[in-house]
Amino acid sequence: MDITTVFGTVVGGSNPSGGTIRPTKGSPEESLFLCYDLDMSYIDEQQSVDYYNNRPGIRVGGGVLIFNEQHQLLILKPNYRNTWLWPGGGWEPGESPQDVALRECEEEIGIRLTHLEPAFVNYIPPRSDGSKDVIHFVYTTTPVNDGFFKTLVLQKSEIEDAMFVSIAEMDRYMKEYRVRALNTYLKHRVAGAMLYLQDGLLSDASKTL
């Protein structure tokens, strides 16, 4: 194998005994070395990057299930919907799903949570009202005490009201597909694990875990 130099750095070659000279493991040169194919021709991956960056996207959302010590869930009434939601919202460029959940909580209820645990990922297909498909990353946190509600500062531009509601009453306030996802999570939750749901139901893949 001929010695090949990238930006003046030797990233591969042959030694007198016929073995391959490889860069130090974990070094920047090794990552360049691994980008070569068997013929040692460098693969420009930018075309692949551009292709995937320009593929049609899917909406991503993040949210948090905040339960109190009576096992009731905090829900919010936005001024742009007829139904209630748990705290959460849409992704913005550069955010991780957990970042979305934390930011939306701070914006909507004035609380910066310091601890999140995975709950579930829910793929929601296109709906009859014209909504496109979306992936929701939902987290939970440590149950809050009675004093928590008094500390809420609701987002004046979007949130009209907030309350804790029992799971049994949730279908009076939230859309059916959200209630379905919530009930599936409560039935199958495992501490520290994030369930994968499809339209609120446990997927076949999750059942085998």
BELMO-V277781 format. One record per backbone hydrogen bond with DSSP energy under -0.5 kcal/mol. CO is the residue of the C=O (numbers start at 1). NH is the residue of the N-H. If there is no record, write none. Layout:
BEGIN
co,nh
CO,NH
CO,NH
END
This chain:
BEGIN
co,nh
4,11
4,12
6,9
9,6
11,23
12,4
13,21
15,18
19,15
20,22
21,13
24,27
27,30
27,31
28,32
29,33
30,34
32,35
33,36
35,43
37,40
40,42
41,37
42,44
43,45
44,47
45,49
46,50
47,51
48,52
49,53
50,54
52,55
59,135
60,91
61,137
62,89
63,139
64,66
65,67
65,141
66,74
67,144
68,71
72,68
73,165
75,163
76,78
76,85
77,160
77,161
78,81
83,78
85,76
87,64
89,62
92,95
96,100
97,101
98,102
99,103
100,104
101,105
102,106
103,107
104,108
105,109
105,110
105,111
106,110
108,155
109,153
111,113
117,140
119,195
120,138
121,123
121,197
122,124
122,136
123,125
123,199
124,134
127,130
131,127
133,59
134,124
134,136
135,61
135,137
136,122
136,138
137,63
138,119
138,120
139,65
140,117
144,69
145,148
147,151
148,151
149,152
154,156
155,158
155,159
158,79
158,160
161,77
163,75
165,73
166,169
167,170
169,172
170,173
170,174
173,84
175,178
175,179
176,180
177,181
178,182
179,183
180,184
181,185
182,186
183,187
184,188
185,189
190,193
193,195
195,121
195,197
196,203
197,123
198,201
201,198
203,207
204,208
205,208
206,209
END
